[in-house]
Amino acid sequence: MSEQVVHDWIRKAVASNDVVLFMKGTKDFPQCGFSSQVAQILGHLGVTYKDVNVLEDMGIREAIKSFSSWPTIPQLYVKGEFVGGCDIVREMFQEGELQQLLDAKGVNYNRAKATV
Amino acid sequence: MPMDSQDIARLIKARFPDAEVTIRDLAGDGDHYAAHVVSKEFRGKTRVQQHKMVYEALEGRMGGVLHALALTTAPRPD
């Protein structure tokens, strides 16, 4: 598949799912510590999300980097918008900003778990 | 392939001359780092924009030879 075709696939994936995590491994079986941290935060907050395992598709693994101009994986998208990688998501969660973003975008999560 | 922490700091300083750059070698293996960068150039930028600026300073190494660099950035206050 050409990069353009993969970009179209990614665009559809992030448009048709409120929250998408591109990660190494799956939410139930992460295969990288950074991916695992983001999956844990989303799991803690009770966010429903689609996980895309880039290890299963070299095309997506490369194209996601050019799609977002971001060099690493994991990558979190909320309502089609790139939020960040592991460092940013963790910092946003600790500061309560991730929860604010989910609120602002109308994404459901477990508010009882909103604090660190 | 590991990368020396001084090389990381040098590349960041070259792009952000005013920056305070703190780098920790997390595992002592020259391969897993945490960097904290404070620069006035981050003012008014989102976190994603700030991190992209640092990644650009690293000239493509991030995600390549530098696979494990935990990054935090902050704008330098007046």
N, CA and C atoms of all chains as a GROMACS GRO file, in nm:
protein
  582
    1MET      N    1   0.084  -0.120   0.000
    1MET     CA    2   0.000   0.000   0.000
    1MET      C    3   0.087   0.125   0.000
    2SER      N    4   0.047   0.223  -0.075
    2SER     CA    5   0.122   0.349  -0.075
    2SER      C    6   0.096   0.423   0.057
    3GLU      N    7   0.185   0.515   0.086
    3GLU     CA    8   0.170   0.591   0.210
    3GLU      C    9   0.038   0.668   0.212
    4GLN      N   10  -0.001   0.717   0.093
    4GLN     CA   11  -0.126   0.794   0.084
    4GLN      C   12  -0.246   0.708   0.124
    5VAL      N   13  -0.244   0.583   0.078
    5VAL     CA   14  -0.353   0.490   0.111
    5VAL      C   15  -0.356   0.464   0.262
    6VAL      N   16  -0.239   0.448   0.321
    6VAL     CA   17  -0.233   0.423   0.466
    6VAL      C   18  -0.278   0.547   0.542
    7HIS      N   19  -0.236   0.664   0.495
    7HIS     CA   20  -0.282   0.787   0.560
    7HIS      C   21  -0.434   0.796   0.557
    8ASP      N   22  -0.494   0.758   0.443
    8ASP     CA   23  -0.641   0.760   0.434
    8ASP      C   24  -0.702   0.664   0.537
    9TRP      N   25  -0.639   0.547   0.551
    9TRP     CA   26  -0.688   0.449   0.649
    9TRP      C   27  -0.680   0.506   0.790
   10ILE      N   28  -0.566   0.571   0.821
   10ILE     CA   29  -0.548   0.630   0.954
   10ILE      C   30  -0.652   0.741   0.977
   11ARG      N   31  -0.672   0.823   0.874
   11ARG     CA   32  -0.767   0.934   0.886
   11ARG      C   33  -0.906   0.880   0.919
   12LYS      N   34  -0.944   0.772   0.851
   12LYS     CA   35  -1.076   0.711   0.877
   12LYS      C   36  -1.081   0.653   1.019
   13ALA      N   37  -0.971   0.588   1.060
   13ALA     CA   38  -0.969   0.525   1.193
   13ALA      C   39  -0.987   0.630   1.303
   14VAL      N   40  -0.919   0.744   1.288
   14VAL     CA   41  -0.927   0.845   1.395
   14VAL      C   42  -1.056   0.928   1.384
   15ALA      N   43  -1.121   0.922   1.266
   15ALA     CA   44  -1.248   0.995   1.250
   15ALA      C   45  -1.366   0.911   1.300
   16SER      N   46  -1.352   0.778   1.291
   16SER     CA   47  -1.467   0.694   1.324
   16SER      C   48  -1.460   0.636   1.465
   17ASN      N   49  -1.353   0.668   1.538
   17ASN     CA   50  -1.342   0.626   1.678
   17ASN      C   51  -1.305   0.748   1.762
   18ASP      N   52  -1.377   0.770   1.871
   18ASP     CA   53  -1.350   0.889   1.953
   18ASP      C   54  -1.207   0.893   2.002
   19VAL      N   55  -1.158   0.777   2.047
   19VAL     CA   56  -1.022   0.770   2.102
   19VAL      C   57  -0.950   0.653   2.037
   20VAL      N   58  -0.834   0.682   1.979
   20VAL     CA   59  -0.755   0.577   1.914
   20VAL      C   60  -0.611   0.584   1.967
   21LEU      N   61  -0.559   0.469   2.005
   21LEU     CA   62  -0.419   0.462   2.048
   21LEU      C   63  -0.342   0.372   1.952
   22PHE      N   64  -0.247   0.432   1.881
   22PHE     CA   65  -0.154   0.356   1.800
   22PHE      C   66  -0.040   0.313   1.892
   23MET      N   67  -0.022   0.183   1.902
   23MET     CA   68   0.070   0.132   2.005
   23MET      C   69   0.144   0.009   1.956
   24LYS      N   70   0.249  -0.026   2.030
   24LYS     CA   71   0.318  -0.151   2.005
   24LYS      C   72   0.255  -0.257   2.096
   25GLY      N   73   0.191  -0.355   2.034
   25GLY     CA   74   0.114  -0.453   2.109
   25GLY      C   75  -0.032  -0.411   2.114
   26THR      N   76  -0.106  -0.474   2.203
   26THR     CA   77  -0.247  -0.442   2.218
   26THR      C   78  -0.272  -0.389   2.359
   27LYS      N   79  -0.393  -0.334   2.381
   27LYS     CA   80  -0.423  -0.280   2.514
   27LYS      C   81  -0.412  -0.388   2.621
   28ASP      N   82  -0.445  -0.513   2.583
   28ASP     CA   83  -0.436  -0.622   2.680
   28ASP      C   84  -0.296  -0.681   2.690
   29PHE      N   85  -0.216  -0.660   2.586
   29PHE     CA   86  -0.082  -0.717   2.586
   29PHE      C   87   0.016  -0.620   2.518
   30PRO      N   88   0.044  -0.508   2.588
   30PRO     CA   89   0.138  -0.411   2.531
   30PRO      C   90   0.277  -0.473   2.521
   31GLN      N   91   0.350  -0.436   2.416
   31GLN     CA   92   0.483  -0.493   2.397
   31GLN      C   93   0.592  -0.388   2.403
   32CYS      N   94   0.562  -0.278   2.471
   32CYS     CA   95   0.660  -0.170   2.486
   32CYS      C   96   0.618  -0.091   2.609
   33GLY      N   97   0.713  -0.050   2.690
   33GLY     CA   98   0.682   0.018   2.815
   33GLY      C   99   0.608   0.149   2.796
   34PHE      N  100   0.642   0.220   2.688
   34PHE     CA  101   0.578   0.350   2.664
   34PHE      C  102   0.432   0.330   2.623
   35SER      N  103   0.410   0.234   2.534
   35SER     CA  104   0.272   0.202   2.494
   35SER      C  105   0.191   0.155   2.614
   36SER      N  106   0.255   0.076   2.698
   36SER     CA  107   0.189   0.021   2.816
   36SER      C  108   0.142   0.132   2.910
   37GLN      N  109   0.227   0.235   2.928
   37GLN     CA  110   0.191   0.345   3.018
   37GLN      C  111   0.064   0.417   2.973
   38VAL      N  112   0.055   0.443   2.842
   38VAL     CA  113  -0.062   0.515   2.791
   38VAL      C  114  -0.186   0.425   2.804
   39ALA      N  115  -0.172   0.298   2.771
   39ALA     CA  116  -0.285   0.205   2.785
   39ALA      C  117  -0.332   0.199   2.930
   40GLN      N  118  -0.236   0.202   3.022
   40GLN     CA  119  -0.272   0.199   3.165
   40GLN      C  120  -0.350   0.324   3.207
   41ILE      N  121  -0.307   0.440   3.158
   41ILE     CA  122  -0.376   0.565   3.192
   41ILE      C  123  -0.518   0.562   3.138
   42LEU      N  124  -0.533   0.522   3.011
   42LEU     CA  125  -0.668   0.516   2.952
   42LEU      C  126  -0.753   0.413   3.024
   43GLY      N  127  -0.692   0.299   3.060
   43GLY     CA  128  -0.764   0.196   3.133
   43GLY      C  129  -0.807   0.246   3.270
   44HIS      N  130  -0.716   0.317   3.338
   44HIS     CA  131  -0.745   0.373   3.470
   44HIS      C  132  -0.864   0.469   3.464
   45LEU      N  133  -0.866   0.549   3.358
   45LEU     CA  134  -0.973   0.648   3.343
   45LEU      C  135  -1.102   0.585   3.290
   46GLY      N  136  -1.095   0.456   3.253
   46GLY     CA  137  -1.215   0.390   3.201
   46GLY      C  138  -1.258   0.443   3.066
   47VAL      N  139  -1.161   0.486   2.985
   47VAL     CA  140  -1.192   0.538   2.852
   47VAL      C  141  -1.208   0.421   2.755
   48THR      N  142  -1.314   0.424   2.675
   48THR     CA  143  -1.330   0.326   2.568
   48THR      C  144  -1.247   0.373   2.449
   49TYR      N  145  -1.158   0.287   2.400
   49TYR     CA  146  -1.074   0.331   2.289
   49TYR      C  147  -1.039   0.215   2.198
   50LYS      N  148  -1.004   0.252   2.076
   50LYS     CA  149  -0.958   0.153   1.978
   50LYS      C  150  -0.806   0.147   1.984
   51ASP      N  151  -0.753   0.027   1.996
   51ASP     CA  152  -0.607   0.011   1.991
   51ASP      C  153  -0.567  -0.041   1.854
   52VAL      N  154  -0.463   0.019   1.798
   52VAL     CA  155  -0.408  -0.025   1.670
   52VAL      C  156  -0.266  -0.071   1.696
   53ASN      N  157  -0.243  -0.200   1.672
   53ASN     CA  158  -0.110  -0.258   1.697
   53ASN      C  159  -0.021  -0.237   1.575
   54VAL      N  160   0.073  -0.143   1.587
   54VAL     CA  161   0.156  -0.111   1.469
   54VAL      C  162   0.256  -0.223   1.438
   55LEU      N  163   0.278  -0.310   1.535
   55LEU     CA  164   0.372  -0.420   1.510
   55LEU      C  165   0.315  -0.520   1.410
   56GLU      N  166   0.182  -0.514   1.390
   56GLU     CA  167   0.121  -0.607   1.294
   56GLU      C  168   0.121  -0.552   1.153
   57ASP      N  169   0.161  -0.428   1.137
   57ASP     CA  170   0.155  -0.367   1.004
   57ASP      C  171   0.266  -0.264   0.987
   58MET      N  172   0.370  -0.301   0.916
   58MET     CA  173   0.483  -0.210   0.897
   58MET      C  174   0.441  -0.081   0.826
   59GLY      N  175   0.340  -0.092   0.739
   59GLY     CA  176   0.292   0.025   0.667
   59GLY      C  177   0.237   0.130   0.763
   60ILE      N  178   0.154   0.084   0.857
   60ILE     CA  179   0.097   0.176   0.955
   60ILE      C  180   0.206   0.227   1.048
   61ARG      N  181   0.297   0.137   1.085
   61ARG     CA  182   0.404   0.175   1.178
   61ARG      C  183   0.485   0.293   1.124
   62GLU      N  184   0.510   0.294   0.994
   62GLU     CA  185   0.586   0.404   0.934
   62GLU      C  186   0.495   0.523   0.904
   63ALA      N  187   0.376   0.495   0.848
   63ALA     CA  188   0.290   0.604   0.800
   63ALA      C  189   0.234   0.688   0.915
   64ILE      N  190   0.217   0.628   1.033
   64ILE     CA  191   0.163   0.707   1.144
   64ILE      C  192   0.260   0.819   1.183
   65LYS      N  193   0.389   0.796   1.161
   65LYS     CA  194   0.489   0.898   1.195
   65LYS      C  195   0.480   1.018   1.102
   66SER      N  196   0.460   0.991   0.972
   66SER     CA  197   0.448   1.103   0.879
   66SER      C  198   0.311   1.168   0.889
   67PHE      N  199   0.210   1.087   0.925
   67PHE     CA  200   0.074   1.141   0.938
   67PHE      C  201   0.069   1.254   1.040
   68SER      N  202   0.138   1.234   1.153
   68SER     CA  203   0.132   1.330   1.264
   68SER      C  204   0.259   1.415   1.274
   69SER      N  205   0.359   1.389   1.188
   69SER     CA  206   0.491   1.451   1.204
   69SER      C  207   0.544   1.427   1.345
   70TRP      N  208   0.529   1.305   1.390
   70TRP     CA  209   0.572   1.269   1.525
   70TRP      C  210   0.654   1.140   1.513
   71PRO      N  211   0.776   1.137   1.570
   71PRO     CA  212   0.868   1.030   1.534
   71PRO      C  213   0.852   0.900   1.610
   72THR      N  214   0.768   0.899   1.712
   72THR     CA  215   0.765   0.780   1.797
   72THR      C  216   0.623   0.727   1.816
   73ILE      N  217   0.617   0.607   1.870
   73ILE     CA  218   0.494   0.537   1.905
   73ILE      C  219   0.505   0.504   2.053
   74PRO      N  220   0.403   0.519   2.132
   74PRO     CA  221   0.260   0.534   2.101
   74PRO      C  222   0.221   0.675   2.057
   75GLN      N  223   0.100   0.682   1.996
   75GLN     CA  224   0.039   0.809   1.960
   75GLN      C  225  -0.109   0.801   1.994
   76LEU      N  226  -0.155   0.903   2.066
   76LEU     CA  227  -0.296   0.906   2.108
   76LEU      C  228  -0.372   1.012   2.029
   77TYR      N  229  -0.490   0.972   1.980
   77TYR     CA  230  -0.578   1.063   1.908
   77TYR      C  231  -0.712   1.068   1.979
   78VAL      N  232  -0.764   1.190   1.998
   78VAL     CA  233  -0.898   1.208   2.054
   78VAL      C  234  -0.979   1.291   1.956
   79LYS      N  235  -1.092   1.235   1.912
   79LYS     CA  236  -1.180   1.301   1.814
   79LYS      C  237  -1.100   1.350   1.694
   80GLY      N  238  -1.013   1.265   1.646
   80GLY     CA  239  -0.939   1.296   1.524
   80GLY      C  240  -0.817   1.382   1.543
   81GLU      N  241  -0.795   1.430   1.666
   81GLU     CA  242  -0.684   1.522   1.690
   81GLU      C  243  -0.569   1.451   1.762
   82PHE      N  244  -0.448   1.471   1.711
   82PHE     CA  245  -0.331   1.412   1.776
   82PHE      C  246  -0.306   1.481   1.910
   83VAL      N  247  -0.300   1.403   2.016
   83VAL     CA  248  -0.283   1.457   2.151
   83VAL      C  249  -0.136   1.453   2.193
   84GLY      N  250  -0.069   1.342   2.164
   84GLY     CA  251   0.072   1.333   2.202
   84GLY      C  252   0.115   1.188   2.218
   85GLY      N  253   0.240   1.174   2.258
   85GLY     CA  254   0.296   1.043   2.287
   85GLY      C  255   0.294   1.018   2.437
   86CYS      N  256   0.373   0.924   2.480
   86CYS     CA  257   0.371   0.880   2.619
   86CYS      C  258   0.400   0.993   2.718
   87ASP      N  259   0.506   1.071   2.692
   87ASP     CA  260   0.546   1.177   2.786
   87ASP      C  261   0.435   1.280   2.804
   88ILE      N  262   0.378   1.322   2.692
   88ILE     CA  263   0.276   1.427   2.697
   88ILE      C  264   0.149   1.374   2.762
   89VAL      N  265   0.109   1.253   2.725
   89VAL     CA  266  -0.014   1.198   2.782
   89VAL      C  267   0.001   1.181   2.934
   90ARG      N  268   0.118   1.133   2.977
   90ARG     CA  269   0.140   1.113   3.121
   90ARG      C  270   0.137   1.247   3.195
   91GLU      N  271   0.206   1.347   3.137
   91GLU     CA  272   0.210   1.479   3.200
   91GLU      C  273   0.069   1.540   3.204
   92MET      N  274  -0.006   1.525   3.094
   92MET     CA  275  -0.142   1.580   3.089
   92MET      C  276  -0.231   1.510   3.192
   93PHE      N  277  -0.215   1.378   3.206
   93PHE     CA  278  -0.296   1.305   3.305
   93PHE      C  279  -0.264   1.354   3.445
   94GLN      N  280  -0.136   1.370   3.474
   94GLN     CA  281  -0.095   1.411   3.609
   94GLN      C  282  -0.143   1.552   3.642
   95GLU      N  283  -0.149   1.638   3.538
   95GLU     CA  284  -0.193   1.776   3.559
   95GLU      C  285  -0.345   1.791   3.551
   96GLY      N  286  -0.415   1.680   3.517
   96GLY     CA  287  -0.560   1.687   3.500
   96GLY      C  288  -0.602   1.741   3.365
   97GLU      N  289  -0.505   1.766   3.277
   97GLU     CA  290  -0.538   1.825   3.146
   97GLU      C  291  -0.599   1.724   3.051
   98LEU      N  292  -0.560   1.597   3.066
   98LEU     CA  293  -0.618   1.494   2.980
   98LEU      C  294  -0.768   1.481   3.010
   99GLN      N  295  -0.800   1.484   3.140
   99GLN     CA  296  -0.939   1.476   3.181
   99GLN      C  297  -1.017   1.597   3.126
  100GLN      N  298  -0.955   1.716   3.132
  100GLN     CA  299  -1.020   1.836   3.077
  100GLN      C  300  -1.044   1.823   2.928
  101LEU      N  301  -0.944   1.765   2.859
  101LEU     CA  302  -0.958   1.746   2.715
  101LEU      C  303  -1.073   1.652   2.683
  102LEU      N  304  -1.083   1.541   2.758
  102LEU     CA  305  -1.192   1.446   2.736
  102LEU      C  306  -1.326   1.512   2.763
  103ASP      N  307  -1.331   1.593   2.868
  103ASP     CA  308  -1.454   1.668   2.898
  103ASP      C  309  -1.489   1.760   2.782
  104ALA      N  310  -1.389   1.836   2.737
  104ALA     CA  311  -1.413   1.934   2.632
  104ALA      C  312  -1.457   1.868   2.502
  105LYS      N  313  -1.407   1.747   2.478
  105LYS     CA  314  -1.441   1.677   2.353
  105LYS      C  315  -1.564   1.588   2.368
  106GLY      N  316  -1.621   1.586   2.490
  106GLY     CA  317  -1.741   1.507   2.511
  106GLY      C  318  -1.716   1.356   2.511
  107VAL      N  319  -1.597   1.315   2.556
  107VAL     CA  320  -1.565   1.172   2.563
  107VAL      C  321  -1.587   1.123   2.706
  108ASN      N  322  -1.662   1.015   2.719
  108ASN     CA  323  -1.693   0.962   2.852
  108ASN      C  324  -1.573   0.894   2.916
  109TYR      N  325  -1.560   0.913   3.046
  109TYR     CA  326  -1.461   0.839   3.124
  109TYR      C  327  -1.510   0.834   3.268
  110ASN      N  328  -1.443   0.757   3.348
  110ASN     CA  329  -1.483   0.739   3.487
  110ASN      C  330  -1.428   0.854   3.572
  111ARG      N  331  -1.515   0.949   3.603
  111ARG     CA  332  -1.468   1.070   3.674
  111ARG      C  333  -1.420   1.040   3.816
  112ALA      N  334  -1.465   0.929   3.870
  112ALA     CA  335  -1.419   0.892   4.005
  112ALA      C  336  -1.269   0.860   4.005
  113LYS      N  337  -1.216   0.829   3.885
  113LYS     CA  338  -1.075   0.794   3.875
  113LYS      C  339  -0.992   0.909   3.817
  114ALA      N  340  -1.052   1.027   3.815
  114ALA     CA  341  -0.989   1.137   3.743
  114ALA      C  342  -0.864   1.190   3.811
  115THR      N  343  -0.852   1.165   3.942
  115THR     CA  344  -0.735   1.219   4.011
  115THR      C  345  -0.625   1.114   4.016
  116VAL      N  346  -0.502   1.164   4.026
  116VAL     CA  347  -0.384   1.077   4.020
  116VAL      C  348  -0.375   0.994   4.147
  117MET      N  349   2.168   0.137   1.883
  117MET     CA  350   2.302   0.191   1.910
  117MET      C  351   2.291   0.307   2.009
  118PRO      N  352   2.365   0.302   2.115
  118PRO     CA  353   2.354   0.407   2.216
  118PRO      C  354   2.404   0.542   2.165
  119MET      N  355   2.359   0.645   2.233
  119MET     CA  356   2.400   0.781   2.198
  119MET      C  357   2.444   0.849   2.327
  120ASP      N  358   2.552   0.923   2.319
  120ASP     CA  359   2.606   0.988   2.438
  120ASP      C  360   2.516   1.103   2.483
  121SER      N  361   2.498   1.116   2.615
  121SER     CA  362   2.409   1.221   2.666
  121SER      C  363   2.462   1.360   2.631
  122GLN      N  364   2.593   1.374   2.623
  122GLN     CA  365   2.649   1.506   2.588
  122GLN      C  366   2.617   1.543   2.443
  123ASP      N  367   2.608   1.442   2.357
  123ASP     CA  368   2.570   1.469   2.217
  123ASP      C  369   2.425   1.516   2.210
  124ILE      N  370   2.340   1.454   2.293
  124ILE     CA  371   2.199   1.496   2.295
  124ILE      C  372   2.190   1.641   2.341
  125ALA      N  373   2.260   1.671   2.450
  125ALA     CA  374   2.257   1.808   2.504
  125ALA      C  375   2.312   1.907   2.402
  126ARG      N  376   2.417   1.869   2.333
  126ARG     CA  377   2.481   1.959   2.236
  126ARG      C  378   2.385   1.992   2.122
  127LEU      N  379   2.315   1.891   2.070
  127LEU     CA  380   2.220   1.914   1.961
  127LEU      C  381   2.106   2.006   2.006
  128ILE      N  382   2.058   1.984   2.128
  128ILE     CA  383   1.947   2.067   2.178
  128ILE      C  384   1.994   2.210   2.200
  129LYS      N  385   2.114   2.225   2.258
  129LYS     CA  386   2.169   2.359   2.284
  129LYS      C  387   2.197   2.434   2.154
  130ALA      N  388   2.232   2.359   2.050
  130ALA     CA  389   2.261   2.424   1.921
  130ALA      C  390   2.134   2.490   1.866
  131ARG      N  391   2.020   2.426   1.892
  131ARG     CA  392   1.893   2.480   1.840
  131ARG      C  393   1.833   2.584   1.937
  132PHE      N  394   1.854   2.562   2.068
  132PHE     CA  395   1.798   2.652   2.170
  132PHE      C  396   1.914   2.703   2.257
  133PRO      N  397   1.982   2.808   2.211
  133PRO     CA  398   2.102   2.853   2.284
  133PRO      C  399   2.074   2.893   2.429
  134ASP      N  400   1.951   2.936   2.458
  134ASP     CA  401   1.922   2.982   2.594
  134ASP      C  402   1.880   2.867   2.685
  135ALA      N  403   1.874   2.746   2.630
  135ALA     CA  404   1.808   2.636   2.702
  135ALA      C  405   1.887   2.587   2.823
  136GLU      N  406   1.809   2.552   2.925
  136GLU     CA  407   1.863   2.471   3.033
  136GLU      C  408   1.827   2.327   2.997
  137VAL      N  409   1.929   2.244   2.982
  137VAL     CA  410   1.905   2.106   2.942
  137VAL      C  411   1.954   2.013   3.051
  138THR      N  412   1.865   1.933   3.104
  138THR     CA  413   1.902   1.835   3.206
  138THR      C  414   1.877   1.696   3.149
  139ILE      N  415   1.980   1.615   3.148
  139ILE     CA  416   1.963   1.480   3.092
  139ILE      C  417   2.003   1.377   3.196
  140ARG      N  418   1.915   1.282   3.216
  140ARG     CA  419   1.946   1.170   3.307
  140ARG      C  420   1.955   1.041   3.227
  141ASP      N  421   2.056   0.964   3.258
  141ASP     CA  422   2.069   0.831   3.196
  141ASP      C  423   1.994   0.734   3.287
  142LEU      N  424   1.874   0.697   3.246
  142LEU     CA  425   1.782   0.627   3.337
  142LEU      C  426   1.830   0.488   3.377
  143ALA      N  427   1.889   0.419   3.282
  143ALA     CA  428   1.925   0.280   3.310
  143ALA      C  429   2.077   0.260   3.319
  144GLY      N  430   2.150   0.371   3.301
  144GLY     CA  431   2.295   0.360   3.306
  144GLY      C  432   2.354   0.285   3.188
  145ASP      N  433   2.273   0.274   3.081
  145ASP     CA  434   2.319   0.196   2.964
  145ASP      C  435   2.345   0.284   2.842
  146GLY      N  436   2.337   0.418   2.861
  146GLY     CA  437   2.358   0.507   2.747
  146GLY      C  438   2.252   0.493   2.640
  147ASP      N  439   2.136   0.444   2.677
  147ASP     CA  440   2.032   0.418   2.576
  147ASP      C  441   1.893   0.461   2.621
  148HIS      N  442   1.876   0.482   2.751
  148HIS     CA  443   1.745   0.522   2.802
  148HIS      C  444   1.761   0.652   2.881
  149TYR      N  445   1.716   0.760   2.820
  149TYR     CA  446   1.738   0.891   2.879
  149TYR      C  447   1.608   0.962   2.914
  150ALA      N  448   1.618   1.053   3.008
  150ALA     CA  449   1.510   1.149   3.031
  150ALA      C  450   1.572   1.287   3.016
  151ALA      N  451   1.512   1.370   2.935
  151ALA     CA  452   1.563   1.505   2.913
  151ALA      C  453   1.457   1.607   2.954
  152HIS      N  454   1.503   1.711   3.022
  152HIS     CA  455   1.415   1.823   3.055
  152HIS      C  456   1.476   1.947   2.993
  153VAL      N  457   1.396   2.018   2.914
  153VAL     CA  458   1.447   2.133   2.840
  153VAL      C  459   1.361   2.255   2.874
  154VAL      N  460   1.427   2.361   2.918
  154VAL     CA  461   1.358   2.486   2.950
  154VAL      C  462   1.413   2.594   2.858
  155SER      N  463   1.325   2.657   2.781
  155SER     CA  464   1.372   2.761   2.689
  155SER      C  465   1.263   2.865   2.670
  156LYS      N  466   1.303   2.988   2.646
  156LYS     CA  467   1.204   3.092   2.622
  156LYS      C  468   1.132   3.068   2.489
  157GLU      N  469   1.193   2.990   2.401
  157GLU     CA  470   1.131   2.965   2.270
  157GLU      C  471   1.005   2.880   2.279
  158PHE      N  472   0.980   2.820   2.395
  158PHE     CA  473   0.860   2.738   2.411
  158PHE      C  474   0.738   2.822   2.450
  159ARG      N  475   0.760   2.951   2.478
  159ARG     CA  476   0.648   3.034   2.522
  159ARG      C  477   0.538   3.038   2.416
  160GLY      N  478   0.416   3.018   2.462
  160GLY     CA  479   0.302   3.027   2.371
  160GLY      C  480   0.283   2.906   2.283
  161LYS      N  481   0.364   2.802   2.302
  161LYS     CA  482   0.354   2.682   2.220
  161LYS      C  483   0.284   2.570   2.299
  162THR      N  484   0.210   2.485   2.228
  162THR     CA  485   0.152   2.368   2.294
  162THR      C  486   0.262   2.267   2.324
  163ARG      N  487   0.229   2.169   2.409
  163ARG     CA  488   0.329   2.066   2.441
  163ARG      C  489   0.374   1.992   2.316
  164VAL      N  490   0.276   1.960   2.230
  164VAL     CA  491   0.312   1.888   2.107
  164VAL      C  492   0.410   1.972   2.024
  165GLN      N  493   0.381   2.102   2.012
  165GLN     CA  494   0.471   2.189   1.936
  165GLN      C  495   0.609   2.195   2.000
  166GLN      N  496   0.613   2.205   2.134
  166GLN     CA  497   0.741   2.213   2.205
  166GLN      C  498   0.823   2.086   2.182
  167HIS      N  499   0.757   1.972   2.192
  167HIS     CA  500   0.831   1.846   2.175
  167HIS      C  501   0.877   1.830   2.030
  168LYS      N  502   0.793   1.872   1.936
  168LYS     CA  503   0.833   1.863   1.795
  168LYS      C  504   0.958   1.948   1.770
  169MET      N  505   0.966   2.065   1.836
  169MET     CA  506   1.084   2.151   1.818
  169MET      C  507   1.210   2.079   1.867
  170VAL      N  508   1.197   2.009   1.979
  170VAL     CA  509   1.314   1.936   2.031
  170VAL      C  510   1.350   1.819   1.938
  171TYR      N  511   1.247   1.749   1.891
  171TYR     CA  512   1.273   1.636   1.800
  171TYR      C  513   1.343   1.686   1.673
  172GLU      N  514   1.300   1.804   1.625
  172GLU     CA  515   1.366   1.860   1.506
  172GLU      C  516   1.512   1.890   1.535
  173ALA      N  517   1.538   1.939   1.656
  173ALA     CA  518   1.677   1.969   1.693
  173ALA      C  519   1.762   1.841   1.695
  174LEU      N  520   1.698   1.729   1.720
  174LEU     CA  521   1.770   1.602   1.725
  174LEU      C  522   1.786   1.539   1.587
  175GLU      N  523   1.741   1.611   1.486
  175GLU     CA  524   1.769   1.579   1.345
  175GLU      C  525   1.741   1.434   1.309
  176GLY      N  526   1.622   1.389   1.344
  176GLY     CA  527   1.583   1.255   1.299
  176GLY      C  528   1.630   1.141   1.386
  177ARG      N  529   1.707   1.171   1.489
  177ARG     CA  530   1.756   1.061   1.574
  177ARG      C  531   1.647   1.003   1.662
  178MET      N  532   1.550   1.090   1.698
  178MET     CA  533   1.443   1.042   1.784
  178MET      C  534   1.363   0.937   1.709
  179GLY      N  535   1.342   0.824   1.775
  179GLY     CA  536   1.273   0.714   1.709
  179GLY      C  537   1.369   0.627   1.630
  180GLY      N  538   1.493   0.674   1.616
  180GLY     CA  539   1.595   0.595   1.549
  180GLY      C  540   1.697   0.550   1.651
  181VAL      N  541   1.820   0.609   1.646
  181VAL     CA  542   1.922   0.570   1.744
  181VAL      C  543   1.877   0.603   1.886
  182LEU      N  544   1.794   0.707   1.896
  182LEU     CA  545   1.743   0.746   2.027
  182LEU      C  546   1.602   0.688   2.041
  183HIS      N  547   1.591   0.568   2.087
  183HIS     CA  548   1.456   0.511   2.091
  183HIS      C  549   1.389   0.535   2.225
  184ALA      N  550   1.469   0.568   2.325
  184ALA     CA  551   1.409   0.587   2.456
  184ALA      C  552   1.455   0.718   2.520
  185LEU      N  553   1.390   0.824   2.479
  185LEU     CA  554   1.417   0.955   2.540
  185LEU      C  555   1.285   1.009   2.593
  186ALA      N  556   1.270   1.003   2.724
  186ALA     CA  557   1.152   1.063   2.786
  186ALA      C  558   1.175   1.213   2.790
  187LEU      N  559   1.080   1.288   2.739
  187LEU     CA  560   1.103   1.432   2.724
  187LEU      C  561   1.000   1.513   2.801
  188THR      N  562   1.049   1.612   2.874
  188THR     CA  563   0.960   1.713   2.929
  188THR      C  564   1.016   1.849   2.891
  189THR      N  565   0.927   1.942   2.861
  189THR     CA  566   0.969   2.075   2.821
  189THR      C  567   0.890   2.178   2.900
  190ALA      N  568   0.948   2.295   2.913
  190ALA     CA  569   0.876   2.403   2.980
  190ALA      C  570   0.928   2.536   2.927
  191PRO      N  571   0.837   2.634   2.913
  191PRO     CA  572   0.882   2.767   2.873
  191PRO      C  573   0.959   2.831   2.988
  192ARG      N  574   1.063   2.904   2.954
  192ARG     CA  575   1.139   2.975   3.057
  192ARG      C  576   1.062   3.100   3.096
  193PRO      N  577   1.035   3.118   3.225
  193PRO     CA  578   0.967   3.241   3.266
  193PRO      C  579   1.060   3.361   3.254
  194ASP      N  580   1.002   3.480   3.255
  194ASP     CA  581   1.085   3.602   3.246
  194ASP      C  582   1.178   3.613   3.364
   0.00000   0.00000   0.00000
